[in-house]
Each structure stands twice: as C-alpha cells, then as structure tokens.
C-alpha cells in the first residue's frame, strides 16, 4: 500500500463533537442499564419513567450532533470512526487514572515523610526535655555528653576504659567504663535494658528507677525516672558511654555475646546521637541467610535492591552497599574484614620468613602493563596513561633484573572489564609475589603450597571467634585442605572431567563451570578443596609464559584453586628477550607497546616465576561467601563507584 492510500484510509482525528457524541452515548447506555434493572425488579413505571424521559431527550440531542439515531452497543456494527473515538477517549481516561494514582501515591509518600519528620521532631523534643532535666539536676548521671574535641585527658587515659569483649564473670563487682553503639533499648516497668555493641561483642546494661548507683550513698546517685526515659529514648546506633558495676545474672543473657555478665548502670551519657531514621535496622542486617545466593551467573543489581520491608526483615545487597558504613557494623562484616586483614598479615609473615622483601610498584603507567586493552585510561599532563592492571613488569624488574630475587607486594589492581558477575571487581587488592628459581618452577609451587597452608592454619588458630560470627549469619563449611598441597597437571584434570562424563579437551581452555566441576571431583577423590594445577596449554596463557621444554603446546604455568574456583594464576616467565619478542609476535602484539618490558631483560635476568592472588576472592572462597562484594569493604564494579 502506498503512503497516499494509507493516508486515505486512516481514521480521522477525533474532534470536540466526537468526544461529545461518545459522552452522550455513555450517558444513554448508563440510563438504559438503570431502566432495565428497575424493570427487572418490577418497580412501578412512575419510578423509572423519569429516567426514560431523560434518556429520550439525550437521544434527540445525540441525533442533532451526530446526524444519526442512537443505537445501543452490540446491536449494530460500530463504525471505524466511532471505535477510534472511543479508544482515544478511553486512552485519555487511562492516562487520567494513572496520573491520579501517581498523584495519590506521591501524596501518600509525602504524608509518610511528614509523619516521619513529625515523629523525629517529637523525639528530639522529648530528648531535649530530658536533656534539660539532666542539665538542671542530673547531668553527672545521664544526658548528652559534651562534644569530644580533645580538650582534656584523664591521668589514666585509655586505661580507664574496658573493652566490651573483655567483660567476663570473673570481673563481678568491678566498676567499668565502656563505650559502644546502642544496639537495642527497651523499657520494662521502671527499668531500662540497653544492649551495647562494640565490634563483635555485645553486653546488656540495666538500670532501675530508684536503685543506688556505685558512686556512694549520695541521694543524687539514685537512678531518677527521667534517666530511664532517656535511656530508652536514645536512637539506636548512637554512641553511648556507660559506667557501672559488673554483675552475674541468675540466667545467661540471651542475645548478648557476653551472656554471663551484665552491667548495672550508674551513669549513661550519649556521646553522639544517630538520626532516628535509619535506612535499615541492624537487627535486620544481622539476620542469618535463609536462602543462599547462588555464586554462579551474572550479578543482578536490581534484584539485590530489596529493602528489609520487602524481604521479610532482610536487607538487600545493594541497599547494604549504598549504606556500607552502617552495614560494616554487623558482627559478620566486622569478622569478614578482620579475617581479610589476617590473610594479609599471614601472607606477609610467611614470605618474610622465606627471605622475601616487600616492595611497592607504581600504579600509574604509560601503557597497558601486559599489553592488554582492559585498562582505565587517564590524562597524565597531556600524555596518555593508565591505571595498573598488574604489577607484573615491575615485580619482574625487581626480582629478576634488579637482583632482589624474592619480592612481594600487597596493593590495588585495576581491571576495566565490564563483568557483572559475582566474582569480578574493577578494583581489588592483589597479593603478588615473584622469585628467582634455581632449576625448576616447582620451587615456586612449593612456596605457594606452603604459603596457603600457613594462611589456612593461621586463620583457624587466630580467627576462631571471627569465623564463628561469619558462620552464624552466612553459614559455611570449614575448608578441606591437605598439609602437603595436592598438585595435578592440566591433562590429568581434563581426564578426571572426561571420566565423569564431562567434555573437556586437553588443549581447550577450562570454563568456569568445568573448574567448579573439577573442584567437586578433586574433593571427592582426594578429600581436599585446595589444589594446584599446572602445565596449561600455551595457547590459553599470556605471551610471556615460558613454554614447556618437551612439548611446545604446553606451558610452565599453573593455577591455584579453592572450592573449585581459581584464586591465583602464575607461571615461569620468559627471561630471554628474543623468545619474549617471538611469543609477542605470535600473539599479534605490537612490539613497540612492550619495548620497555622486553628491554628490561637485555642486561641480564635471573630465571624466575611468580603469581598474583586476589585477596577478596581468597576471603570469599575460604568463607564460602556467594558474592565477592561481601568480601570487599567498598566494592567497585561496572555499576558501582560509591560510596
């Protein structure tokens, strides 16, 4: 059909008369329904006759405007023009309905906001009144403390404070001063019960109206009624100081880590008051996982936006990350990042004991550190630069060319990969090492195997409390590992997969799915979830990887696995510049882009090898977490660059 014929058959645009016709038609139809219902109910004619007269008058008006008699719907075929008019009017009505609903929703939200602000205002007024009362008579017992501006310090200094985690029943009768977050508070009769939290630990603090404090028998040392109201009125997550006496309750305190003791409050002061409106409640953020998040496939940011009200009292991952400074307060998160810190400590301890030295390499580079394209570029005083995606070049320069022989670094790594998965980040912490070898790259594998066993043993010994706190919320099984690390070659790994009915070629790259399946097979066969696999196909490794001396299709490379996922990739490096250039050309790499890298090996270089470990991934897999964002304090992925 031509454009002209299409225009000719198109329905005319509705006019004001058309809208009037539809309106009259709707009124006539409505009156007809009312008359039919009256007749069906056997009402006398005098009751429905006025409706009939009104309908007849409307029909006359309808004919004067439309030029045709009114015909009831479904009695004849509706004209094309009438259908268009009816659809347009209906569309306008739908738009009006949607606009009305949107306005009603906005009004409800505004009303909620006003109600919330009113609650907060009343709360502030109540606290201000209590504060005024405290200022007048009881400021030494309770109330808002002056802002701490380092104006003075006591003779005892920090020694006068007691850590909540150190409170125990052996301290019964001892007077202590503690500081922490107000986790929860409740009033029962004339008493107040406050759960105070600091890092991983909580203790219950109690006060009862009229009870003597511990500062003597002065009348003002009694707990006044206003203090009970003040204690239960301070918003959750405020910072408070409590001075009191350690007592041993008749029954253990449920919900407190220091369940064998409680503090009988003598004084209670708020150091910093939190806003009454929290984005989520700590009780919700601390709830155990009911359903474990899958650790495979893409990561859906929108699906993880769930608020606590929409998920049965649980907080979505993205909501947590939007307010990470609050989310970090949960015992599980406090533990995760203390464990992460310990991994770095143990990594450093072991390598220092093996005569490694710690170095610090630049993160601003003139080009891609491995000749790749997945880098963040930036302007460097009019020149093109990028953020380092690996300390590869500089750790090789230091160990093999600079003569340090054994080096390691703990530092940031940047990857401009648009990977929205549960195990990738755009910025993470790398644990890198490089070492000279005397005869065989197995020397590197021996160091790596012993290093990880040292880390795993150290975590069990030094982080027992933290591991239990993580387990309480996220639930995981202890990692299975051997004291003598299992090592298999790539061909053996492929054979194990094929024996299990999984297709895998000896020279094909190993997919993420097959890595996980191989991890399950190795666990079943060797009773370990930690192993090293070497001799990867040369075609799937970087150009600087040393080829196997007996098979040019194989390389002297290796990966380290935890729970079926790779956490380290490494190899013996090529230290001969001619071979390095040959391999680069085979990869189609422009030699000009890696000239400084190749040149560093022209003045003498030790045979060497090494690898890079992703700290966040190690912690994630050791703790059985399903998402790497849980083991990154402030994660950066393609969709997130704040807070």
Secondary structure, 3 states (H helix, E strand, C coil): CCHHHHHHHCCCCCCHHHHHHHHHHHHHHHHHHHHHHHHHCCCCHHHHHHHHHHHHHHHHHHHHHHCCCCCCCCCCCCCHHHHHHHHHHHHHHHHHHHHHHHHHHHHHHHHHHHHHHHHHHHHHHHHHHHHHHHHHHHCCCEEECCCCCCCCCCCCHHHHCCCHHHCCHHHCCCEEEEEEEEEEEEEECCEEEEEEEECCEEEEEEEECCCECCCCCCHHHECCHHHHHHHHHCCCCCEEEEEEEEECCCCCCCCCCCCCCEEEEEEEEEEECCCCCCCCCHHHHCCCCCCCCCCCCECCCHHHCCCHHHCCCCCCHHHHHHCHHHHCCCHHHHHHHHHHHHHHHHHHHHHHHCCCEECCCCCEECCCCCCCCCCCEEEECCEEEEECCCCHHHHHHHHHHCCCCEEEEEEEEECCCCCCECCCCCEEEEEEEEEECCCCCHHHHHHHHHHHHHHHHHHHHHCHHHHHHHHHHHCCCCCCCCCCCEEEEHHHHHHHHHHCCCCCCCCCCCCHHHHHHHHHHHHHHHCCCEEEEECCEHHHCCCCECECCCCCCEECEEEEEECCEEEEEEEEECCCHHHHHHHHHHCCCCHHHHHHHHHCCCCCCCCEEEEEEEHHHHHHHHCCCCCHHHHCCCCEECCECCC
